[in-house]
Structures are given as C-alpha cells and as structure tokens.
C-alpha cells in the first residue's frame, strides 16, 4: 500500500506492524512502541496510530495491559509464524458460540488468530466485510455464507490472490472451495427412523423453496431416501413448499424473520383447508420447526395438535425432536482445513462432523 494514500494511512501502519510481527522483528511477548512513538515513527497522527493498534487488537494479534503497554500475542516458542484466518458468521445465535470457541481453541494451538465478523445474514454486510478483510493481509478465510450468488465475484478475488477459502455449513454453487458441515443426511435419517419406529407413516417435509442451499438439499434427500428404504410412497403434496421468497439482500435479519413468519402463517391457513394431514412434519431446521409450531397453535385447528414436529440444530427449548450438531467441531475443523491448505496439504472437498439425535418430546 502506498503511504501517500492519506485516506488509508491507518492500513499502512497496520500492515507494517503486522509484517514486522510475522517476520519476527516483533516476537510474542515483545512490547510495541506507544501510540506517540508510532505517530513519530510513521509520521501520522496519534488517532491514526490508535486506529491501527485497535485493528491489530481486534484480531487478537496484540493485547494491552493498563499502565504497562501493548504486547504481541502468541506462543513464545511456537514452531510456526502467526497466521490470521478471519471467520465470517451470519447470525448471533447459540450455534455461533460453539463455532467461535472451536475455531479459537484450535487456532491458538497453532499460533493462528481467528477474528470473527457477523454479517447479520445480510449479503450487503457480508460483501462489506469481505472487502475490508482484503485490506488486512490475511492468510486465509472461513465463511458461513448468507448469500448464494451475490458475492461470487469477491470470493473469486480471494482465490485469485492465493488466499485459501473454506466454507462452513453450505457451499456456494459455482465456487470451488472445501466445505465443512455436519452430516446432514445422517441426522435426518435418524429423525425419520425414530418417527417410523413409533408408527408414523404420513410424514411430511417442511420447508422447500427453489432457493434451497446445499445443507437443506441434503436433508430433503435423506428424507426421501428414508421413505424409499422403508418402502413408503413419496407424496408430492407432503413436501411442503413455501412460495419463492422474494429475497431482498438489504433486509435485516429481524425483517427477514418477520417476513418468514408471515409466509408460514399463510401456509398454515392453506394447510387447514386440506382433508388429509400428516401425522408428523420433518422440518429442515429448528427455526422452521419453531415458526411452524407457533403458527399451527395460533391457527387453532384442533387437528394440528396431533401433528408431531421435528427440527434440526437443537437451538430451542421446545418439545420437538431435533438433531444436535457439534458446533465446536465445525469451528476447529474449518481452521484445521485452512491451515492444511496453507501448508500445501490436500484436503477433501467436503469434511463432515458428527450429529446426534436429541429427544425433547413432551
């Protein structure tokens, strides 16, 4: 970066300190110059120096001790240099906590720093984060994408620059990158086997749209395979479709949730007009299961009380049967995969983590 670019002086200082840490000029435990000293050293304002240090602190590469100074983080006797692999997640939910802990715990073992960014499930915010990270001189990227196609161009830019990219939970059609996800098919197969063992025969699947991501397609595929294995007929009218949602990448996560709830209410009103109802509904995830359960109760049709709802992810305290993912394993496996790519090792196209059936019936 050209130091004469006045609008980005803080990035110049950030990258120079970062490169000095990587080269060993500043080693783990070393004390960095003060804000005033950096201001003089780089001929920048103290505000600029402070902003540069804040960026380094946000990615855990440095830490500050009150009245003592700013120090380089990392293992003092590490065999490998510090690496920075940001992680972009789409939600502020329970699943994020496990992914964060898994990634951080594994990364610190290998002197790898994993700053986290929340896209809020907004393609626009995700794009902004992806663009900003490109200025951070990172070694790799882990992303739980919230958009299927909106940011293909910028993901491709990472690969053009030789920055390894690992996808979490679901891949992006048309973009080749290792995918770390739970064993979706095994999870739904466990749910279906449990329902069938308890006498359910009329089992529906919810929800399906033409915009299904790869993890959702795997869950639908396992639902169909379970019916086939048990020699049950597949009923198209029991694969419940919502209308193709008009996807607005500018909507906040709250607005998206509100729009989804309204769509489910409309679906349930249509369901109430049917003569034949399923005895169980296998939902694609816990969000869908919880939203559908609330909509069925709100509708008030007495027949709905007999329908058993199942979910996937174990995010709620509701009574429905669900599947527990190992979110720690998702985070640690993603970091391990990125580090393996940086070390020139071959990695599988898809790496699966284990799932477990969770009994939460009344």
Secondary structure, DSSP 8 states (H G I E B T S, - for coil): --TT-GGGHHHHHHHHHHHHHHHTSS-TT-B---HHHHHHHHT--HHHHHHHHHHHHHTTSEEEETTTEEEE-S-TT-SS--EEEEEEES--SHHHHHHHHHHHHHHHHTTEE--EEE-TT-HHHHHHHHHHHGGG--SEEEE--S-SSTTHHHHHHHHHTT-EEEEESS--TT---EEEEE-HHHHHHHHHHHHHHTT---EEEEEE-TT--HHHHHHHHHHHHHHHHTT----GGGEEE-------TTS-HHHHHHHHHHHHHHHHHHHTT-S---SEEEESSHHHHHHHHHHHHHH--GGGGG-EEE-SS--S-SSSBEEEE-HHHHHHHHHHHHHHHHTT----SEEEE-EEEE----
